[in-house]
Amino acid sequence: MPLSNADRWAEICEIQSSLMRNLASQFPQRNEQLQNLADGWQGVKKQAQGQPLTGLTTK
């Protein structure tokens, strides 16, 4: 079922992903964790846009 506000969700996810990547560059000791969070936000964005989630792994 598509979200009625999918465009807004995609925008929010992109903002969150960008924020996590910026933090990763500022805190190299947390790079891996922050990159994983950024990837997770990209996955949520894909779901909001109705795209299949391929290549994502869960740990």
Sequence and secondary structure as in RCSB ss.txt:
>XXXX:A:sequence
MPLSNADRWAEICEIQSSLMRNLASQFPQRNEQLQNLADGWQGVKKQAQGQPLTGLTTK
>XXXX:A:secstr
   TTHHHHHHHHHHHHHHHHHHHHH GGGHHHHHHHHHHHHHHHHHHTT    S    
